[in-house]
Amino acid sequence: GAGVSQSPRYKVAKRGQDVALRCDPISGHVSLFWYQQALGQGPEFLTYFQNEAQLDKSGLPSDRFFAERPEGSVSTLKIQRTQQEDSAVYLCASSLVTGGGEKLFFGSGTQLSVL
Amino acid sequence: EDKVVQSPLSLVVHEGDTVTLNCSYEVTNFRSLLWYKQEKKAPTFLFMLTSSGIEKKSGRLSSILDKKELSSILNITATQTGDSAIYLCAVDSGGKLIFGQGTELSVKP
């Protein structure tokens, strides 16, 4: 595709429900990142994939958060037993190369509201 | 703890004004500093700065990095209503970006 695609655009969940957020990166992009952006804040790093390998998951806030990228392209961020504090925009970004310093291409995010 | 701080948090100006947005950082593994513009949801890339004192320029926007002062500024001259957005500063620290809170710029006609 032309850009990073995320789905759904909006998700409303009841507290305690599980949710799955999908990210389709730009074709051929090796690096994939997930960020969480709370209202009025900057994005915060969650996790990083290089191809199918999850190289850094230090930003995942709890063991309720799980991310995968099994074939090195599409990635899914799963949140189990959602809590109100999980309400945020979840941004996915991809980059052509590995390592740091490269500009990332961001998706439009999934806005999650937990009631 | 690594941190990136932006100021001001919000700014209201009139069309034609010039604005300066500030970003300071304390990061243990600095690779580069990036500026993004965020309208609605997806941040879009503006500049990447790695060397101190070299200005990057794109149209009415320009940015410069001061590694000694651990800071950067983003200048926008002759502002337009289309410049209204949140401007995010981020530091690349070993491959992951550490973002500031953002500066919300509102340009009034």
Interface residues (C-beta under 8 A of the other chain):
Chain A: V4 S31 F33 Y35 G40 Q41 G42 P43 E44 F45 Y48 D56 G59 V89 L91 T98 G99 G100 G101 K103 L104 F105 F106 G107 S108 G109 Q111
Chain B: V4 Q6 R31 S32 L34 Y36 K40 K41 A42 P43 T44 F45 M48 T50 L88 A90 D92 S93 G94 G95 K96 L97 I98 F99 G100 Q101 G102
